[in-house]
Amino acid sequence: MVMEVTSPRLGLNPNALREFKLVVVGPRKVGKSALVVRFLTKRFINEYLENTDMTCNGVADLDGENFRVNIQDTSEKGMRISSIEHYIRWADAIMLCFSVTDAESYKKLREVAVKMVDKLNDLAEKEPSRVPPIVVVGNKCDLDYFRKVSRQDGYDLAELLKVDYFETSAREGWSRLVSRAESFSDPCSSDNETLGIVASTAA
Ligand SMILES: Nc1nc2c(ncn2[C@@H]2O[C@H](COP(=O)(O)OP(=O)(O)OP(=O)(O)O)[C@@H](O)[C@H]2O)c(=O)[nH]1
């Protein structure tokens, strides 16, 4: 399914812009669609089509340049290692999501990450320029009271892949880079856009 997300930059002709391809992967219900819609429209919508592969097109400013962004919001099938291998070849960046309120989503994503490590190391050895930037994202950090996955767990998962870890809230529009050195006392405080960060890293 293709969803055209209304771009705030309506005067631009998207076809004249460079394309940027991003894939959002994660278990069910972690907020993948909510994050994509938040990034492209700055809005939070409560309900989305469930477990459906969607292509979201829009225009986004990445480090001062407007790009035509093509975001693959994947269903559960995106968690298969064959799909991940395809995304590694296709995407300019990959975002791996779980929900901090759902321990099972963390466990499932960790299993995928473990399978990805060898593929990524192999590619890094043979064709390092073809390894896309990846981030791990723990979403729903506005629900800190219901948290089932610690920040340290999120960081450890990102560390496995040697990538950055962000905690986000699609609902509140928050995103925060979590690093081992940080004190974890201040949950979601800044207003970065994680997808934007992934995207700018790769652009
Ligand atoms: N409180 C809170 N709820 C969220 C957040 N992000 C998403 N949700 C809710 O979580 C539910 C699942 O969100 P989706 O965006 O549909 O999740 P998804 O990963 O795309 O789900 P599938 O397509 O079924 O895999 C919805 O009811 C959202 O409203 C968040 O940051 N905070």
PDBQT file of the ligand as one rigid body, heavy atoms in Angstrom, charges set to zero:
ROOT
HETATM    1  N1  LIG A 301       1.558   6.305  24.363  1.00  0.00    +0.000 N 
HETATM    2  C1  LIG A 301       2.044   6.072  23.149  1.00  0.00    +0.000 A 
HETATM    3  N2  LIG A 301       1.350   5.328  22.261  1.00  0.00    +0.000 NA
HETATM    4  C2  LIG A 301       1.892   5.122  21.035  1.00  0.00    +0.000 A 
HETATM    5  C3  LIG A 301       3.125   5.678  20.664  1.00  0.00    +0.000 A 
HETATM    6  N3  LIG A 301       3.395   5.297  19.387  1.00  0.00    +0.000 NA
HETATM    7  C4  LIG A 301       2.348   4.545  18.999  1.00  0.00    +0.000 A 
HETATM    8  N4  LIG A 301       1.447   4.438  19.978  1.00  0.00    +0.000 N 
HETATM    9  C5  LIG A 301       0.191   3.659  19.945  1.00  0.00    +0.000 C 
HETATM   10  O1  LIG A 301       0.555   2.293  19.806  1.00  0.00    +0.000 OA
HETATM   11  C6  LIG A 301      -0.357   1.612  18.942  1.00  0.00    +0.000 C 
HETATM   12  C7  LIG A 301       0.413   0.969  17.795  1.00  0.00    +0.000 C 
HETATM   13  O2  LIG A 301       0.953   2.014  16.994  1.00  0.00    +0.000 OA
HETATM   14  P1  LIG A 301       1.284   1.769  15.442  1.00  0.00    +0.000 P 
HETATM   15  O3  LIG A 301       1.964   2.972  14.935  1.00  0.00    +0.000 OA
HETATM   16  O4  LIG A 301       0.076   1.276  14.725  1.00  0.00    +0.000 OA
HETATM   17  O5  LIG A 301       2.315   0.564  15.614  1.00  0.00    +0.000 OA
HETATM   18  P2  LIG A 301       2.951  -0.328  14.453  1.00  0.00    +0.000 P 
HETATM   19  O6  LIG A 301       4.274  -0.801  14.958  1.00  0.00    +0.000 OA
HETATM   20  O7  LIG A 301       2.953   0.385  13.146  1.00  0.00    +0.000 OA
HETATM   21  O8  LIG A 301       1.896  -1.538  14.439  1.00  0.00    +0.000 OA
HETATM   22  P3  LIG A 301       1.712  -2.693  13.329  1.00  0.00    +0.000 P 
HETATM   23  O9  LIG A 301       1.461  -2.035  11.998  1.00  0.00    +0.000 OA
HETATM   24  O10 LIG A 301       0.524  -3.492  13.792  1.00  0.00    +0.000 OA
HETATM   25  O11 LIG A 301       2.959  -3.513  13.337  1.00  0.00    +0.000 OA
HETATM   26  C8  LIG A 301      -1.383   2.652  18.480  1.00  0.00    +0.000 C 
HETATM   27  O12 LIG A 301      -2.526   2.554  19.301  1.00  0.00    +0.000 OA
HETATM   28  C9  LIG A 301      -0.682   3.984  18.714  1.00  0.00    +0.000 C 
HETATM   29  O13 LIG A 301      -1.592   5.014  19.004  1.00  0.00    +0.000 OA
HETATM   30  C10 LIG A 301       3.849   6.463  21.616  1.00  0.00    +0.000 A 
HETATM   31  O14 LIG A 301       4.940   6.989  21.404  1.00  0.00    +0.000 OA
HETATM   32  N5  LIG A 301       3.241   6.632  22.842  1.00  0.00    +0.000 N 
ENDROOT
TORSDOF 0
